[in-house]
Structures are given as C-alpha cells and as structure tokens.
Amino acid sequence: MTAGWIDAVLPWVAGVFVLALLLSAWRLLRGPSLPDRILALDTLYINALALLVVLGMLLRSSLYFEVAMLIGLLGFVGTVVLSKFLLRGDVIE
Amino acid sequence: MNALLDILMLVLLVTGAGFALLGSWALARLNDFFKRLHGPSKATTLGVGCVLLASMLGFMRWGQGSGHELLIAFFLFLTAPVSAHLLVKAALKRWPQAAPKPPG
C-alpha cells in the first residue's frame, strides 16, 4: 500500500531537483566572478547526479548509478581543474 | 517492516530534496561568494546523500540492491570539502583582502 506513496512522491522530488538545477544555472549565467561560476557548475552537476538517481528509482533501473558515478567523478575533476587554473594560471605545471 | 522502510524512504527523499533546494537557493540568493559557498558545500551534499540513501533502501526493497549508491555517497562526501577548499583558495587569490587576519 505504501509503495504507491513512493511512486507518487518521486516526480515531486524530481521537480524539486529541477528547480534546484534552474537556480544553480541562473547563478552560472549571472555569477559576477569566475569562482561563482565554478561553484555554480559544481552545484549543477551534483543536482544533475541526484536527478539521475531519482529517475533510476522511478524507472526501477539500476543502470543510472553508473551514469551518476561517472558524472560525480568527472565533475569533481572539472571543479579541481578549473580552481587550479584560477589559482595558478595553469593546470599542469 | 516494509511499511517502516517505505516511511523511512519517504522521509529521506523529502529531507534530501529540501536540503538540495536549500543549497541551490542559498547559491542563488546570498550576496557574497564566501557566503554562497556554504550552501552547496554543506546543504546540497547532505541532500544528495539522503536521496542516495533512500535509493539504496528502495532498491534493497525491490530486490535488486547493490552497494553502488553508498559508493557514490562516499565519493561525494569525500570530494565536496576538497573542491570547496580549492574554490576558497582560488577566491582568496582573487580577493586577498577577504582573508581574516592571522591571530596574535
């Protein structure tokens, strides 16, 4: 009986994450300085990862975890590289 | 037992979505970079961790459980402070006057 609640709630959770994505996209476009934009990108990929996990729950498919893990790994590398570039003016010295 | 698991999942999902929205709202709303950094690095990480935990409970309940979500959550909790630290270092290079005075 309660399993129906989960399926009823999941689209709303996905909607909340889309809202969070839009807020961070707004900061990405608006952000007055470069660190702001990098932070917005960081938030964007984490929210996208969570949205993919929610989608995987909705579709009962465990395939989406691999995608989420890849996004997590590559997003972290992207954030580190961009911050390093701002910090030193070069990525690999 | 299953009902208890469902209620726990529900609570985790709602809490997670709320915290993720709070983090992004803070990012969009606050007026200074050093204030904005708090939202995504703490609230969003907690929110996504809650959603990943809920997903793990759900897939355990639906009979195709795996440890992948825990792996993602662990990686996320490991990397969020590192990226926040690097971002602060980059921002302090840009605005050196924002650094607090050394003690003494």
N, CA and C atoms of all chains as a GROMACS GRO file, in nm:
protein
  591
    1MET      N    1   0.083  -0.119   0.000
    1MET     CA    2   0.000   0.000   0.000
    1MET      C    3   0.087   0.125   0.000
    2THR      N    4   0.194   0.120   0.084
    2THR     CA    5   0.275   0.240   0.094
    2THR      C    6   0.367   0.255  -0.026
    3ALA      N    7   0.387   0.147  -0.106
    3ALA     CA    8   0.476   0.157  -0.220
    3ALA      C    9   0.423   0.260  -0.319
    4GLY      N   10   0.288   0.274  -0.324
    4GLY     CA   11   0.229   0.375  -0.411
    4GLY      C   12   0.268   0.516  -0.372
    5TRP      N   13   0.285   0.540  -0.243
    5TRP     CA   14   0.326   0.673  -0.197
    5TRP      C   15   0.459   0.713  -0.257
    6ILE      N   16   0.551   0.615  -0.257
    6ILE     CA   17   0.684   0.646  -0.309
    6ILE      C   18   0.675   0.689  -0.455
    7ASP      N   19   0.598   0.611  -0.534
    7ASP     CA   20   0.586   0.645  -0.674
    7ASP      C   21   0.512   0.776  -0.695
    8ALA      N   22   0.424   0.812  -0.598
    8ALA     CA   23   0.355   0.940  -0.609
    8ALA      C   24   0.447   1.055  -0.573
    9VAL      N   25   0.542   1.028  -0.480
    9VAL     CA   26   0.629   1.136  -0.431
    9VAL      C   27   0.746   1.161  -0.527
   10LEU      N   28   0.794   1.054  -0.593
   10LEU     CA   29   0.917   1.066  -0.672
   10LEU      C   30   0.912   1.175  -0.780
   11PRO      N   31   0.803   1.190  -0.856
   11PRO     CA   32   0.802   1.301  -0.954
   11PRO      C   33   0.816   1.437  -0.889
   12TRP      N   34   0.759   1.454  -0.768
   12TRP     CA   35   0.773   1.582  -0.699
   12TRP      C   36   0.916   1.605  -0.656
   13VAL      N   37   0.981   1.497  -0.608
   13VAL     CA   38   1.123   1.510  -0.572
   13VAL      C   39   1.205   1.550  -0.693
   14ALA      N   40   1.173   1.486  -0.809
   14ALA     CA   41   1.244   1.522  -0.932
   14ALA      C   42   1.218   1.667  -0.967
   15GLY      N   43   1.095   1.714  -0.946
   15GLY     CA   44   1.063   1.854  -0.974
   15GLY      C   45   1.143   1.950  -0.887
   16VAL      N   46   1.158   1.913  -0.758
   16VAL     CA   47   1.237   1.997  -0.667
   16VAL      C   48   1.382   2.004  -0.715
   17PHE      N   49   1.434   1.889  -0.761
   17PHE     CA   50   1.573   1.890  -0.808
   17PHE      C   51   1.588   1.970  -0.936
   18VAL      N   52   1.484   1.968  -1.022
   18VAL     CA   53   1.489   2.052  -1.142
   18VAL      C   54   1.491   2.199  -1.103
   19LEU      N   55   1.412   2.235  -1.000
   19LEU     CA   56   1.413   2.372  -0.950
   19LEU      C   57   1.553   2.411  -0.900
   20ALA      N   58   1.614   2.318  -0.824
   20ALA     CA   59   1.749   2.344  -0.774
   20ALA      C   60   1.847   2.360  -0.890
   21LEU      N   61   1.830   2.277  -0.994
   21LEU     CA   62   1.914   2.289  -1.114
   21LEU      C   63   1.899   2.426  -1.178
   22LEU      N   64   1.773   2.472  -1.188
   22LEU     CA   65   1.748   2.602  -1.250
   22LEU      C   66   1.812   2.714  -1.169
   23LEU      N   67   1.802   2.705  -1.035
   23LEU     CA   68   1.862   2.808  -0.950
   23LEU      C   69   2.013   2.813  -0.971
   24SER      N   70   2.077   2.696  -0.976
   24SER     CA   71   2.223   2.699  -0.993
   24SER      C   72   2.259   2.740  -1.136
   25ALA      N   73   2.173   2.707  -1.235
   25ALA     CA   74   2.200   2.753  -1.371
   25ALA      C   75   2.189   2.905  -1.380
   26TRP      N   76   2.095   2.961  -1.303
   26TRP     CA   77   2.082   3.106  -1.301
   26TRP      C   78   2.208   3.170  -1.245
   27ARG      N   79   2.263   3.110  -1.138
   27ARG     CA   80   2.386   3.164  -1.080
   27ARG      C   81   2.503   3.145  -1.178
   28LEU      N   82   2.500   3.035  -1.253
   28LEU     CA   83   2.607   3.010  -1.351
   28LEU      C   84   2.605   3.117  -1.459
   29LEU      N   85   2.487   3.155  -1.505
   29LEU     CA   86   2.479   3.256  -1.611
   29LEU      C   87   2.504   3.394  -1.555
   30ARG      N   88   2.462   3.421  -1.433
   30ARG     CA   89   2.464   3.554  -1.377
   30ARG      C   90   2.597   3.584  -1.309
   31GLY      N   91   2.646   3.483  -1.232
   31GLY     CA   92   2.756   3.495  -1.137
   31GLY      C   93   2.858   3.601  -1.171
   32PRO      N   94   2.879   3.698  -1.086
   32PRO     CA   95   2.963   3.810  -1.124
   32PRO      C   96   3.109   3.772  -1.145
   33SER      N   97   3.158   3.668  -1.077
   33SER     CA   98   3.300   3.639  -1.090
   33SER      C   99   3.321   3.492  -1.129
   34LEU      N  100   3.444   3.459  -1.164
   34LEU     CA  101   3.473   3.322  -1.209
   34LEU      C  102   3.456   3.217  -1.099
   35PRO      N  103   3.503   3.241  -0.974
   35PRO     CA  104   3.476   3.140  -0.870
   35PRO      C  105   3.328   3.112  -0.852
   36ASP      N  106   3.244   3.216  -0.867
   36ASP     CA  107   3.099   3.195  -0.857
   36ASP      C  108   3.051   3.097  -0.962
   37ARG      N  109   3.103   3.113  -1.083
   37ARG     CA  110   3.057   3.026  -1.191
   37ARG      C  111   3.105   2.883  -1.169
   38ILE      N  112   3.228   2.868  -1.118
   38ILE     CA  113   3.276   2.732  -1.092
   38ILE      C  114   3.192   2.667  -0.982
   39LEU      N  115   3.159   2.743  -0.879
   39LEU     CA  116   3.074   2.691  -0.771
   39LEU      C  117   2.937   2.652  -0.825
   40ALA      N  118   2.883   2.734  -0.916
   40ALA     CA  119   2.752   2.704  -0.975
   40ALA      C  120   2.760   2.576  -1.057
   41LEU      N  121   2.869   2.558  -1.132
   41LEU     CA  122   2.886   2.434  -1.209
   41LEU      C  123   2.893   2.313  -1.117
   42ASP      N  124   2.964   2.329  -1.005
   42ASP     CA  125   2.976   2.222  -0.906
   42ASP      C  126   2.838   2.181  -0.855
   43THR      N  127   2.758   2.282  -0.816
   43THR     CA  128   2.623   2.253  -0.767
   43THR      C  129   2.538   2.191  -0.877
   44LEU      N  130   2.556   2.240  -0.999
   44LEU     CA  131   2.478   2.191  -1.113
   44LEU      C  132   2.501   2.042  -1.134
   45TYR      N  133   2.627   1.999  -1.133
   45TYR     CA  134   2.649   1.857  -1.161
   45TYR      C  135   2.604   1.769  -1.045
   46ILE      N  136   2.614   1.820  -0.923
   46ILE     CA  137   2.567   1.739  -0.810
   46ILE      C  138   2.416   1.723  -0.815
   47ASN      N  139   2.345   1.832  -0.851
   47ASN     CA  140   2.200   1.822  -0.862
   47ASN      C  141   2.160   1.732  -0.978
   48ALA      N  142   2.235   1.737  -1.087
   48ALA     CA  143   2.203   1.650  -1.201
   48ALA      C  144   2.222   1.504  -1.164
   49LEU      N  145   2.326   1.478  -1.085
   49LEU     CA  146   2.352   1.342  -1.035
   49LEU      C  147   2.234   1.291  -0.951
   50ALA      N  148   2.185   1.378  -0.862
   50ALA     CA  149   2.072   1.338  -0.777
   50ALA      C  150   1.946   1.318  -0.861
   51LEU      N  151   1.928   1.401  -0.962
   51LEU     CA  152   1.813   1.386  -1.051
   51LEU      C  153   1.818   1.252  -1.124
   52LEU      N  154   1.937   1.213  -1.166
   52LEU     CA  155   1.952   1.083  -1.234
   52LEU      C  156   1.920   0.969  -1.139
   53VAL      N  157   1.961   0.981  -1.012
   53VAL     CA  158   1.931   0.875  -0.915
   53VAL      C  159   1.781   0.864  -0.893
   54VAL      N  160   1.713   0.981  -0.884
   54VAL     CA  161   1.567   0.980  -0.868
   54VAL      C  162   1.501   0.917  -0.990
   55LEU      N  163   1.550   0.949  -1.109
   55LEU     CA  164   1.497   0.889  -1.232
   55LEU      C  165   1.515   0.738  -1.232
   56GLY      N  166   1.633   0.694  -1.183
   56GLY     CA  167   1.658   0.550  -1.174
   56GLY      C  168   1.561   0.482  -1.079
   57MET      N  169   1.526   0.550  -0.967
   57MET     CA  170   1.427   0.493  -0.875
   57MET      C  171   1.290   0.486  -0.940
   58LEU      N  172   1.258   0.591  -1.017
   58LEU     CA  173   1.127   0.597  -1.082
   58LEU      C  174   1.114   0.486  -1.186
   59LEU      N  175   1.220   0.460  -1.259
   59LEU     CA  176   1.215   0.358  -1.365
   59LEU      C  177   1.258   0.221  -1.315
   60ARG      N  178   1.293   0.209  -1.186
   60ARG     CA  179   1.339   0.082  -1.125
   60ARG      C  180   1.458   0.025  -1.202
   61SER      N  181   1.545   0.111  -1.248
   61SER     CA  182   1.660   0.064  -1.326
   61SER      C  183   1.788   0.103  -1.254
   62SER      N  184   1.875   0.006  -1.232
   62SER     CA  185   2.000   0.036  -1.161
   62SER      C  186   2.108   0.081  -1.258
   63LEU      N  187   2.070   0.101  -1.384
   63LEU     CA  188   2.167   0.143  -1.485
   63LEU      C  189   2.214   0.285  -1.460
   64TYR      N  190   2.127   0.366  -1.395
   64TYR     CA  191   2.157   0.508  -1.383
   64TYR      C  192   2.266   0.538  -1.281
   65PHE      N  193   2.297   0.438  -1.193
   65PHE     CA  194   2.403   0.464  -1.095
   65PHE      C  195   2.538   0.479  -1.160
   66GLU      N  196   2.558   0.399  -1.265
   66GLU     CA  197   2.687   0.410  -1.335
   66GLU      C  198   2.703   0.549  -1.393
   67VAL      N  199   2.593   0.599  -1.453
   67VAL     CA  200   2.597   0.734  -1.509
   67VAL      C  201   2.622   0.836  -1.399
   68ALA      N  202   2.551   0.818  -1.285
   68ALA     CA  203   2.566   0.912  -1.174
   68ALA      C  204   2.710   0.911  -1.122
   69MET      N  205   2.767   0.791  -1.114
   69MET     CA  206   2.905   0.782  -1.064
   69MET      C  207   3.002   0.850  -1.159
   70LEU      N  208   2.980   0.829  -1.290
   70LEU     CA  209   3.066   0.894  -1.389
   70LEU      C  210   3.056   1.046  -1.379
   71ILE      N  211   2.931   1.096  -1.366
   71ILE     CA  212   2.914   1.241  -1.353
   71ILE      C  213   2.986   1.292  -1.229
   72GLY      N  214   2.974   1.216  -1.119
   72GLY     CA  215   3.041   1.257  -0.996
   72GLY      C  216   3.191   1.265  -1.012
   73LEU      N  217   3.249   1.160  -1.073
   73LEU     CA  218   3.395   1.157  -1.090
   73LEU      C  219   3.442   1.270  -1.180
   74LEU      N  220   3.379   1.282  -1.298
   74LEU     CA  221   3.427   1.380  -1.395
   74LEU      C  222   3.397   1.522  -1.348
   75GLY      N  223   3.284   1.540  -1.278
   75GLY     CA  224   3.253   1.673  -1.227
   75GLY      C  225   3.355   1.719  -1.124
   76PHE      N  226   3.396   1.626  -1.036
   76PHE     CA  227   3.497   1.663  -0.936
   76PHE      C  228   3.627   1.702  -1.004
   77VAL      N  229   3.668   1.622  -1.105
   77VAL     CA  230   3.791   1.654  -1.176
   77VAL      C  231   3.779   1.792  -1.242
   78GLY      N  232   3.660   1.820  -1.300
   78GLY     CA  233   3.640   1.951  -1.363
   78GLY      C  234   3.653   2.065  -1.265
   79THR      N  235   3.591   2.050  -1.147
   79THR     CA  236   3.600   2.157  -1.046
   79THR      C  237   3.743   2.179  -1.004
   80VAL      N  238   3.815   2.067  -0.979
   80VAL     CA  239   3.954   2.080  -0.934
   80VAL      C  240   4.038   2.148  -1.041
   81VAL      N  241   4.017   2.109  -1.167
   81VAL     CA  242   4.098   2.166  -1.275
   81VAL      C  243   4.069   2.315  -1.290
   82LEU      N  244   3.941   2.353  -1.286
   82LEU     CA  245   3.907   2.495  -1.303
   82LEU      C  246   3.961   2.579  -1.187
   83SER      N  247   3.948   2.528  -1.062
   83SER     CA  248   4.000   2.603  -0.947
   83SER      C  249   4.152   2.615  -0.956
   84LYS      N  250   4.214   2.507  -0.997
   84LYS     CA  251   4.360   2.507  -1.010
   84LYS      C  252   4.404   2.609  -1.115
   85PHE      N  253   4.325   2.616  -1.222
   85PHE     CA  254   4.359   2.713  -1.326
   85PHE      C  255   4.348   2.855  -1.273
   86LEU      N  256   4.243   2.883  -1.195
   86LEU     CA  257   4.230   3.017  -1.137
   86LEU      C  258   4.342   3.045  -1.038
   87LEU      N  259   4.383   2.940  -0.967
   87LEU     CA  260   4.481   2.956  -0.860
   87LEU      C  261   4.620   2.982  -0.915
   88ARG      N  262   4.658   2.906  -1.019
   88ARG     CA  263   4.797   2.909  -1.065
   88ARG      C  264   4.811   2.962  -1.206
   89GLY      N  265   4.700   2.980  -1.278
   89GLY     CA  266   4.710   3.025  -1.416
   89GLY      C  267   4.749   2.914  -1.511
   90ASP      N  268   4.752   2.790  -1.460
   90ASP     CA  269   4.792   2.676  -1.541
   90ASP      C  270   4.735   2.552  -1.473
   91VAL      N  271   4.708   2.447  -1.550
   91VAL     CA  272   4.650   2.328  -1.490
   91VAL      C  273   4.759   2.231  -1.447
   92ILE      N  274   4.848   2.197  -1.542
   92ILE     CA  275   4.959   2.108  -1.510
   92ILE      C  276   5.088   2.186  -1.532
   93GLU      N  277   5.165   2.201  -1.425
   93GLU     CA  278   5.286   2.284  -1.438
   93GLU      C  279   5.407   2.198  -1.466
   94MET      N  280   0.724  -0.420   0.847
   94MET     CA  281   0.865  -0.396   0.814
   94MET      C  282   0.878  -0.315   0.686
   95ASN      N  283   0.803  -0.361   0.584
   95ASN     CA  284   0.809  -0.288   0.456
   95ASN      C  285   0.752  -0.148   0.469
   96ALA      N  286   0.644  -0.137   0.550
   96ALA     CA  287   0.583  -0.005   0.568
   96ALA      C  288   0.682   0.089   0.636
   97LEU      N  289   0.755   0.033   0.734
   97LEU     CA  290   0.854   0.114   0.805
   97LEU      C  291   0.963   0.162   0.708
   98LEU      N  292   1.006   0.069   0.620
   98LEU     CA  293   1.109   0.102   0.521
   98LEU      C  294   1.059   0.211   0.427
   99ASP      N  295   0.930   0.200   0.389
   99ASP     CA  296   0.874   0.300   0.298
   99ASP      C  297   0.868   0.437   0.363
  100ILE      N  298   0.828   0.438   0.492
  100ILE     CA  299   0.820   0.568   0.560
  100ILE      C  300   0.959   0.630   0.573
  101LEU      N  301   1.058   0.544   0.603
  101LEU     CA  302   1.195   0.593   0.613
  101LEU      C  303   1.241   0.650   0.479
  102MET      N  304   1.208   0.577   0.370
  102MET     CA  305   1.244   0.625   0.236
  102MET      C  306   1.180   0.759   0.206
  103LEU      N  307   1.051   0.768   0.242
  103LEU     CA  308   0.976   0.892   0.217
  103LEU      C  309   1.042   1.009   0.289
  104VAL      N  310   1.074   0.986   0.419
  104VAL     CA  311   1.136   1.093   0.498
  104VAL      C  312   1.270   1.132   0.436
  105LEU      N  313   1.350   1.031   0.397
  105LEU     CA  314   1.482   1.061   0.340
  105LEU      C  315   1.468   1.138   0.209
  106LEU      N  316   1.371   1.097   0.126
  106LEU     CA  317   1.354   1.165  -0.003
  106LEU      C  318   1.314   1.311   0.016
  107VAL      N  319   1.216   1.333   0.106
  107VAL     CA  320   1.168   1.470   0.124
  107VAL      C  321   1.277   1.557   0.187
  108THR      N  322   1.347   1.500   0.289
  108THR     CA  323   1.456   1.576   0.351
  108THR      C  324   1.565   1.607   0.249
  109GLY      N  325   1.601   1.507   0.169
  109GLY     CA  326   1.708   1.526   0.071
  109GLY      C  327   1.672   1.632  -0.030
  110ALA      N  328   1.550   1.625  -0.084
  110ALA     CA  329   1.509   1.724  -0.183
  110ALA      C  330   1.506   1.863  -0.120
  111GLY      N  331   1.458   1.871   0.005
  111GLY     CA  332   1.453   2.000   0.072
  111GLY      C  333   1.590   2.060   0.090
  112PHE      N  334   1.686   1.977   0.135
  112PHE     CA  335   1.820   2.031   0.158
  112PHE      C  336   1.889   2.070   0.027
  113ALA      N  337   1.865   1.991  -0.079
  113ALA     CA  338   1.926   2.026  -0.208
  113ALA      C  339   1.871   2.158  -0.259
  114LEU      N  340   1.739   2.176  -0.242
  114LEU     CA  341   1.679   2.303  -0.285
  114LEU      C  342   1.733   2.418  -0.202
  115LEU      N  343   1.750   2.393  -0.070
  115LEU     CA  344   1.803   2.496   0.019
  115LEU      C  345   1.944   2.538  -0.025
  116GLY      N  346   2.026   2.439  -0.060
  116GLY     CA  347   2.162   2.469  -0.102
  116GLY      C  348   2.163   2.554  -0.228
  117SER      N  349   2.082   2.517  -0.327
  117SER     CA  350   2.080   2.593  -0.452
  117SER      C  351   2.018   2.730  -0.430
  118TRP      N  352   1.919   2.736  -0.341
  118TRP     CA  353   1.856   2.865  -0.310
  118TRP      C  354   1.958   2.958  -0.247
  119ALA      N  355   2.040   2.903  -0.156
  119ALA     CA  356   2.146   2.984  -0.095
  119ALA      C  357   2.244   3.031  -0.200
  120LEU      N  358   2.276   2.941  -0.294
  120LEU     CA  359   2.370   2.978  -0.400
  120LEU      C  360   2.316   3.093  -0.484
  121ALA      N  361   2.187   3.089  -0.512
  121ALA     CA  362   2.129   3.192  -0.599
  121ALA      C  363   2.102   3.320  -0.523
  122ARG      N  364   2.083   3.311  -0.392
  122ARG     CA  365   2.025   3.422  -0.319
  122ARG      C  366   2.128   3.508  -0.245
  123LEU      N  367   2.229   3.444  -0.183
  123LEU     CA  368   2.320   3.520  -0.096
  123LEU      C  369   2.406   3.615  -0.178
  124ASN      N  370   2.466   3.714  -0.110
  124ASN     CA  371   2.522   3.827  -0.183
  124ASN      C  372   2.674   3.829  -0.191
  125ASP      N  373   2.742   3.727  -0.133
  125ASP     CA  374   2.887   3.730  -0.134
  125ASP      C  375   2.937   3.590  -0.164
  126PHE      N  376   3.050   3.578  -0.234
  126PHE     CA  377   3.096   3.444  -0.272
  126PHE      C  378   3.121   3.356  -0.151
  127PHE      N  379   3.182   3.413  -0.046
  127PHE     CA  380   3.217   3.331   0.070
  127PHE      C  381   3.092   3.288   0.147
  128LYS      N  382   2.982   3.366   0.135
  128LYS     CA  383   2.856   3.321   0.194
  128LYS      C  384   2.792   3.216   0.106
  129ARG      N  385   2.801   3.239  -0.025
  129ARG     CA  386   2.736   3.146  -0.119
  129ARG      C  387   2.796   3.007  -0.112
  130LEU      N  388   2.925   3.000  -0.078
  130LEU     CA  389   2.994   2.870  -0.078
  130LEU      C  390   2.933   2.774   0.024
  131HIS      N  391   2.876   2.828   0.133
  131HIS     CA  392   2.823   2.742   0.239
  131HIS      C  393   2.710   2.654   0.190
  132GLY      N  394   2.619   2.710   0.111
  132GLY     CA  395   2.501   2.636   0.069
  132GLY      C  396   2.534   2.508  -0.005
  133PRO      N  397   2.598   2.518  -0.123
  133PRO     CA  398   2.626   2.396  -0.199
  133PRO      C  399   2.718   2.299  -0.128
  134SER      N  400   2.817   2.350  -0.052
  134SER     CA  401   2.914   2.255   0.003
  134SER      C  402   2.859   2.179   0.122
  135LYS      N  403   2.759   2.234   0.192
  135LYS     CA  404   2.704   2.158   0.306
  135LYS      C  405   2.564   2.105   0.276
  136ALA      N  406   2.470   2.199   0.247
  136ALA     CA  407   2.330   2.156   0.234
  136ALA      C  408   2.310   2.062   0.116
  137THR      N  409   2.369   2.096   0.001
  137THR     CA  410   2.346   2.011  -0.116
  137THR      C  411   2.408   1.873  -0.097
  138THR      N  412   2.527   1.867  -0.036
  138THR     CA  413   2.589   1.737  -0.013
  138THR      C  414   2.502   1.650   0.077
  139LEU      N  415   2.448   1.711   0.184
  139LEU     CA  416   2.360   1.635   0.274
  139LEU      C  417   2.235   1.589   0.201
  140GLY      N  418   2.176   1.678   0.119
  140GLY     CA  419   2.054   1.643   0.048
  140GLY      C  420   2.076   1.528  -0.048
  141VAL      N  421   2.183   1.536  -0.126
  141VAL     CA  422   2.210   1.429  -0.222
  141VAL      C  423   2.244   1.299  -0.149
  142GLY      N  424   2.313   1.310  -0.035
  142GLY     CA  425   2.341   1.190   0.045
  142GLY      C  426   2.213   1.124   0.092
  143CYS      N  427   2.115   1.205   0.136
  143CYS     CA  428   1.986   1.149   0.179
  143CYS      C  429   1.916   1.078   0.064
  144VAL      N  430   1.917   1.141  -0.055
  144VAL     CA  431   1.849   1.079  -0.170
  144VAL      C  432   1.918   0.949  -0.209
  145LEU      N  433   2.050   0.946  -0.202
  145LEU     CA  434   2.122   0.823  -0.236
  145LEU      C  435   2.091   0.712  -0.136
  146LEU      N  436   2.078   0.749  -0.008
  146LEU     CA  437   2.042   0.650   0.094
  146LEU      C  438   1.902   0.596   0.068
  147ALA      N  439   1.809   0.687   0.034
  147ALA     CA  440   1.672   0.644   0.003
  147ALA      C  441   1.671   0.550  -0.117
  148SER      N  442   1.754   0.582  -0.216
  148SER     CA  443   1.760   0.496  -0.335
  148SER      C  444   1.812   0.358  -0.300
  149MET      N  445   1.912   0.354  -0.209
  149MET     CA  446   1.966   0.224  -0.170
  149MET      C  447   1.859   0.142  -0.097
  150LEU      N  448   1.785   0.206  -0.005
  150LEU     CA  449   1.677   0.136   0.065
  150LEU      C  450   1.573   0.086  -0.034
  151GLY      N  451   1.537   0.171  -0.132
  151GLY     CA  452   1.436   0.134  -0.229
  151GLY      C  453   1.477   0.014  -0.311
  152PHE      N  454   1.600   0.014  -0.359
  152PHE     CA  455   1.643  -0.098  -0.444
  152PHE      C  456   1.662  -0.225  -0.362
  153MET      N  457   1.697  -0.209  -0.232
  153MET     CA  458   1.701  -0.327  -0.146
  153MET      C  459   1.562  -0.386  -0.131
  154ARG      N  460   1.462  -0.297  -0.119
  154ARG     CA  461   1.325  -0.340  -0.100
  154ARG      C  462   1.270  -0.404  -0.228
  155TRP      N  463   1.310  -0.351  -0.343
  155TRP     CA  464   1.263  -0.404  -0.470
  155TRP      C  465   1.346  -0.522  -0.518
  156GLY      N  466   1.441  -0.563  -0.437
  156GLY     CA  467   1.511  -0.688  -0.464
  156GLY      C  468   1.622  -0.681  -0.566
  157GLN      N  469   1.677  -0.560  -0.590
  157GLN     CA  470   1.797  -0.556  -0.674
  157GLN      C  471   1.900  -0.463  -0.611
  158GLY      N  472   1.920  -0.485  -0.481
  158GLY     CA  473   2.009  -0.398  -0.408
  158GLY      C  474   2.155  -0.415  -0.447
  159SER      N  475   2.228  -0.303  -0.440
  159SER     CA  476   2.372  -0.308  -0.465
  159SER      C  477   2.436  -0.197  -0.383
  160GLY      N  478   2.566  -0.200  -0.373
  160GLY     CA  479   2.633  -0.100  -0.292
  160GLY      C  480   2.673   0.024  -0.368
  161HIS      N  481   2.623   0.038  -0.492
  161HIS     CA  482   2.671   0.148  -0.576
  161HIS      C  483   2.638   0.285  -0.519
  162GLU      N  484   2.517   0.297  -0.460
  162GLU     CA  485   2.478   0.427  -0.407
  162GLU      C  486   2.570   0.468  -0.293
  163LEU      N  487   2.605   0.370  -0.210
  163LEU     CA  488   2.696   0.401  -0.099
  163LEU      C  489   2.829   0.450  -0.153
  164LEU      N  490   2.872   0.388  -0.264
  164LEU     CA  491   2.998   0.428  -0.327
  164LEU      C  492   2.990   0.574  -0.374
  165ILE      N  493   2.877   0.607  -0.441
  165ILE     CA  494   2.860   0.746  -0.488
  165ILE      C  495   2.857   0.841  -0.370
  166ALA      N  496   2.780   0.805  -0.265
  166ALA     CA  497   2.768   0.893  -0.149
  166ALA      C  498   2.904   0.913  -0.083
  167PHE      N  499   2.979   0.804  -0.068
  167PHE     CA  500   3.112   0.812  -0.007
  167PHE      C  501   3.202   0.905  -0.089
  168PHE      N  502   3.199   0.886  -0.220
  168PHE     CA  503   3.283   0.969  -0.307
  168PHE      C  504   3.244   1.116  -0.298
  169LEU      N  505   3.112   1.140  -0.294
  169LEU     CA  506   3.063   1.278  -0.287
  169LEU      C  507   3.103   1.345  -0.156
  170PHE      N  508   3.090   1.269  -0.045
  170PHE     CA  509   3.125   1.326   0.085
  170PHE      C  510   3.276   1.346   0.095
  171LEU      N  511   3.351   1.269   0.018
  171LEU     CA  512   3.496   1.284   0.019
  171LEU      C  513   3.539   1.404  -0.064
  172THR      N  514   3.470   1.428  -0.176
  172THR     CA  515   3.517   1.531  -0.269
  172THR      C  516   3.461   1.670  -0.240
  173ALA      N  517   3.344   1.677  -0.173
  173ALA     CA  518   3.284   1.810  -0.151
  173ALA      C  519   3.376   1.904  -0.072
  174PRO      N  520   3.438   1.860   0.040
  174PRO     CA  521   3.528   1.951   0.111
  174PRO      C  522   3.652   1.987   0.030
  175VAL      N  523   3.701   1.892  -0.051
  175VAL     CA  524   3.822   1.920  -0.130
  175VAL      C  525   3.793   2.029  -0.232
  176SER      N  526   3.680   2.016  -0.303
  176SER     CA  527   3.651   2.118  -0.404
  176SER      C  528   3.618   2.252  -0.338
  177ALA      N  529   3.551   2.249  -0.222
  177ALA     CA  530   3.523   2.376  -0.153
  177ALA      C  531   3.653   2.444  -0.111
  178HIS      N  532   3.748   2.364  -0.062
  178HIS     CA  533   3.877   2.420  -0.019
  178HIS      C  534   3.951   2.483  -0.137
  179LEU      N  535   3.950   2.412  -0.252
  179LEU     CA  536   4.018   2.467  -0.369
  179LEU      C  537   3.951   2.595  -0.417
  180LEU      N  538   3.816   2.596  -0.412
  180LEU     CA  539   3.744   2.716  -0.454
  180LEU      C  540   3.777   2.834  -0.364
  181VAL      N  541   3.785   2.808  -0.233
  181VAL     CA  542   3.819   2.918  -0.141
  181VAL      C  543   3.959   2.968  -0.169
  182LYS      N  544   4.051   2.875  -0.198
  182LYS     CA  545   4.188   2.920  -0.228
  182LYS      C  546   4.190   3.006  -0.354
  183ALA      N  547   4.113   2.963  -0.456
  183ALA     CA  548   4.107   3.043  -0.580
  183ALA      C  549   4.045   3.180  -0.552
  184ALA      N  550   3.938   3.182  -0.470
  184ALA     CA  551   3.872   3.309  -0.441
  184ALA      C  552   3.961   3.400  -0.358
  185LEU      N  553   4.041   3.341  -0.265
  185LEU     CA  554   4.129   3.423  -0.181
  185LEU      C  555   4.242   3.481  -0.264
  186LYS      N  556   4.279   3.411  -0.372
  186LYS     CA  557   4.381   3.469  -0.458
  186LYS      C  558   4.323   3.589  -0.532
  187ARG      N  559   4.192   3.580  -0.562
  187ARG     CA  560   4.128   3.688  -0.636
  187ARG      C  561   4.100   3.808  -0.545
  188TRP      N  562   4.053   3.781  -0.424
  188TRP     CA  563   4.024   3.889  -0.328
  188TRP      C  564   4.109   3.868  -0.203
  189PRO      N  565   4.236   3.909  -0.204
  189PRO     CA  566   4.323   3.882  -0.087
  189PRO      C  567   4.276   3.956   0.038
  190GLN      N  568   4.205   4.067   0.021
  190GLN     CA  569   4.164   4.144   0.139
  190GLN      C  570   4.053   4.074   0.216
  191ALA      N  571   3.993   3.967   0.157
  191ALA     CA  572   3.887   3.896   0.226
  191ALA      C  573   3.942   3.799   0.331
  192ALA      N  574   4.072   3.773   0.328
  192ALA     CA  575   4.129   3.677   0.422
  192ALA      C  576   4.127   3.735   0.563
  193PRO      N  577   4.093   3.654   0.664
  193PRO     CA  578   4.096   3.704   0.802
  193PRO      C  579   4.240   3.726   0.846
  194LYS      N  580   4.256   3.818   0.943
  194LYS     CA  581   4.391   3.848   0.993
  194LYS      C  582   4.446   3.728   1.069
  195PRO      N  583   4.576   3.702   1.059
  195PRO     CA  584   4.633   3.594   1.139
  195PRO      C  585   4.625   3.629   1.287
  196PRO      N  586   4.606   3.528   1.375
  196PRO     CA  587   4.593   3.555   1.519
  196PRO      C  588   4.723   3.607   1.578
  197GLY      N  589   4.711   3.682   1.689
  197GLY     CA  590   4.828   3.730   1.760
  197GLY      C  591   4.875   3.867   1.717
   0.00000   0.00000   0.00000
